[in-house]
């Protein structure tokens, strides 16, 4: 029983150290900058298109009113 507990404890320590290394790499390489823009690109690409993009021809064309 002690062997299993020790193995699980060491595995947890190793996973924590691996996470710390990945987190440190992300911070140093700038992966955590401007998260709001990244969120909109990943989760809402179709619902919230790029506001800086020029309007397309369909957006510029007047839309018909009524049942046309």
C-alpha positions in Angstrom: 0.0 0.0 0.0 2.9 2.4 0.8 4.4 1.7 -2.6 1.3 2.7 -4.5 0.9 5.8 -2.4 4.5 6.8 -3.0 4.2 6.2 -6.8 1.0 8.3 -6.9 2.7 11.1 -4.9 5.7 11.2 -7.2 3.5 11.1 -10.3 1.6 14.1 -8.9 4.8 16.0 -8.2 6.1 15.2 -11.8 2.8 16.5 -13.3 3.0 19.6 -11.2 6.6 20.2 -12.4 5.6 19.6 -16.0 2.7 22.1 -15.7 5.0 24.7 -14.1 7.5 24.3 -17.0 4.7 24.7 -19.6 3.3 27.7 -17.8 6.8 29.3 -17.5 7.3 28.7 -21.3 3.9 30.4 -22.0 4.7 33.4 -19.9 8.2 33.9 -21.3 7.1 33.5 -25.0 4.1 35.8 -24.7 1.3 33.2 -25.1 -0.8 34.9 -22.4 -0.9 38.4 -23.9 -4.2 39.8 -25.3 -6.4 36.8 -24.2 -9.6 38.6 -25.1 -8.7 38.8 -28.8 -7.6 35.2 -28.9 -10.8 34.2 -27.2 -12.9 35.9 -29.9 -10.8 34.3 -32.6 -11.1 30.8 -31.2 -14.7 30.7 -29.8 -16.6 33.2 -32.0 -15.1 33.4 -35.5 -18.4 33.3 -37.3 -20.5 35.3 -34.8 -18.0 38.1 -34.2 -16.0 38.7 -37.4 -13.0 40.8 -37.3 -14.2 44.4 -36.8 -11.1 45.8 -38.6 -11.9 43.9 -41.8 -13.3 46.1 -44.7 -17.0 45.6 -45.5 -17.8 43.1 -48.3 -19.8 43.9 -51.3 -22.9 42.2 -49.9 -22.7 44.4 -46.8 -22.4 47.5 -48.9 -25.4 46.7 -51.2 -28.7 48.0 -50.0 -31.1 45.3 -48.7 -34.6 45.1 -50.2 -37.5 45.9 -47.8 -40.7 43.9 -47.5 -41.3 40.5 -49.1 -38.9 41.0 -52.0 
